Amino acid sequence: MHITSENDALDLICARHYGRQAGAVEQVLEANPDIAAVAHRLPTGLEITLPDIVAGGGQRTVKLWD
């Protein structure tokens, strides 16, 4: 759980919490669908769930050739 401060942005929150983990912002948005409609700068005091990140963003790798 993260509670936003003044001028917080979702990508910066994810970078601080997860580092450079691919797909982190997308997975946080999936866990918090209501914040997608909020402006780039999040309002102060907003509670955001920071889920455990699935490596690769939950995307499936397809092998084209055997």
Backbone torsions as a table, in degrees:
resi	resn	phi	psi	omega
1	MET	NA	137.7	176.3
2	HIS	-131.9	135.9	174.5
3	ILE	-107.8	123.3	-173.7
4	THR	-68.0	150.1	174.0
5	SER	-109.5	174.5	179.0
6	GLU	-56.6	133.6	177.6
7	ASN	65.9	18.8	175.1
8	ASP	-67.3	143.8	173.7
9	ALA	-124.7	144.4	-174.3
10	LEU	-59.4	-42.2	-179.0
11	ASP	-63.7	-35.6	178.4
12	LEU	-72.3	-37.9	176.4
13	ILE	-60.9	-45.9	179.8
14	CYS	-63.7	-41.2	179.7
15	ALA	-63.3	-40.6	179.2
16	ARG	-68.3	-38.9	-174.7
17	HIS	-81.9	-43.1	-173.2
18	TYR	-105.7	-11.9	-171.7
19	GLY	77.7	-148.7	-177.0
20	ARG	-92.5	49.0	-178.9
21	GLN	-79.5	118.9	178.6
22	ALA	-61.8	135.9	176.5
23	GLY	83.1	3.6	-176.5
24	ALA	-63.4	-47.7	-178.0
25	VAL	-60.9	-44.2	-179.0
26	GLU	-62.4	-40.3	-179.5
27	GLN	-72.3	-33.6	175.5
28	VAL	-67.5	-39.2	176.6
29	LEU	-63.4	-37.7	176.8
30	GLU	-63.5	-37.0	-179.7
31	ALA	-77.5	-18.4	-177.4
32	ASN	-134.1	68.3	-173.1
33	PRO	-60.6	-24.8	-177.9
34	ASP	-72.1	-22.1	-175.9
35	ILE	-81.7	-9.7	178.2
36	ALA	-64.1	-28.9	-179.0
37	ALA	-84.7	-8.6	-178.9
38	VAL	-81.4	151.8	179.3
39	ALA	-58.4	166.6	-179.3
40	HIS	-53.4	-44.5	176.2
41	ARG	-87.9	119.7	-175.7
42	LEU	-77.9	146.8	178.1
43	PRO	-67.3	148.5	178.9
44	THR	-64.2	137.6	176.1
45	GLY	88.0	4.8	179.1
46	LEU	-75.8	131.1	178.5
47	GLU	-89.6	125.0	-179.5
48	ILE	-120.3	129.1	174.8
49	THR	-79.7	128.0	177.2
50	LEU	-109.0	95.6	-174.9
51	PRO	-74.8	166.3	169.4
52	ASP	-66.7	132.7	-176.2
53	ILE	-86.7	132.9	175.9
54	VAL	-84.7	125.8	-179.6
55	ALA	-55.7	134.8	-179.9
56	GLY	79.1	8.6	177.5
57	GLY	66.5	18.4	179.6
58	GLY	78.0	7.9	179.8
59	GLN	-81.7	144.5	-179.2
60	ARG	-92.5	135.8	176.7
61	THR	-89.4	131.7	179.5
62	VAL	-108.0	129.7	179.1
63	LYS	-94.2	117.9	-176.7
64	LEU	-77.2	-36.8	-179.2
65	TRP	-129.4	145.7	177.6
66	ASP	-85.6	NA	NA
